[in-house]
């Protein structure tokens, strides 16, 4: 099913508390169609460093997926990973996310 005209690939993020952080479910959508799904863990310390003052990581995870989607197709993004793993593949990740707050 092709995307609707003008549709934008976008990440939908839902996070819930899990231990000393969060577990986030991410659905990458092309229009109304889900393209891929992902599970991302975010440690409380990483949220505090990358998005100080944020009560939950939804916005940080959403911005992180926008970062990833600018560099690779949704199908290439790992299905399950810790948020800080992004920096292993893209060294500019942390500086870009902090600058984009």
C-alpha positions in Angstrom: 0.0 0.0 0.0 1.6 3.3 -1.1 1.8 6.3 1.2 -0.9 8.9 0.9 0.1 12.0 -1.1 2.0 14.3 1.2 2.3 11.6 4.0 5.4 11.8 6.1 7.2 8.9 7.6 6.9 9.5 11.4 7.7 7.7 14.6 4.9 7.2 17.1 6.3 6.6 20.6 4.8 5.2 23.8 7.0 4.7 26.9 6.4 3.1 30.3 8.5 2.9 33.4 10.8 -0.1 33.6 13.3 -0.4 36.5 15.6 2.6 36.5 14.4 3.9 33.2 11.8 3.3 30.5 10.8 0.8 27.8 9.5 2.5 24.7 7.5 1.1 21.8 8.1 2.8 18.5 6.0 2.4 15.4 7.3 4.0 12.2 4.4 5.0 10.1 4.2 6.0 6.4 0.9 7.7 6.3 -1.5 5.4 8.2 0.5 2.3 7.5 3.0 0.9 10.1 6.3 0.2 8.3 8.4 -1.1 11.3 8.1 -1.5 15.0 10.9 -1.1 17.6 11.5 -1.5 21.3 14.0 1.0 22.9 15.2 1.2 26.5 16.2 4.5 28.0 18.1 4.8 31.3 17.1 7.6 33.6 20.6 8.9 33.6 20.7 9.1 29.8 17.3 11.0 29.8 18.7 13.4 32.4 21.8 14.1 30.3 20.2 14.3 26.8 17.0 16.0 27.8 17.4 17.6 31.2 14.1 18.3 33.0 12.1 15.9 30.8 9.7 13.8 32.9 9.6 11.0 30.3 11.6 10.1 27.2 8.9 10.2 24.5 10.2 13.4 22.9 13.8 12.2 23.1 13.0 8.9 21.5 11.0 10.6 18.8 13.8 13.0 18.0 16.3 10.0 18.1 14.2 8.2 15.5 14.0 11.3 13.3 17.8 11.4 13.5 18.0 7.7 12.5 15.5 8.0 9.7 17.5 10.9 8.2 20.4 8.5 7.9 18.9 5.1 7.1 15.6 3.5 6.1 13.3 2.3 8.8 14.0 -1.3 7.8 17.7 -0.9 8.7 17.0 0.3 12.3 17.5 -2.4 14.9 14.2 -3.8 16.2 15.3 -3.7 19.9 18.1 -1.6 21.4 19.2 0.7 24.2 19.0 4.3 23.2 22.7 5.0 23.7 23.6 2.3 21.1 22.8 4.8 18.4 26.1 6.5 19.2 28.0 3.3 18.4 26.8 3.5 14.8 26.6 7.3 14.5 29.2 9.1 16.6 27.5 12.5 16.1 24.3 11.3 17.7 24.7 12.7 21.2 25.9 16.1 20.1 23.2 16.4 17.5 20.4 15.5 19.9 21.7 17.9 22.6 22.1 20.7 20.1 18.5 20.1 18.8 16.8 20.5 22.2 
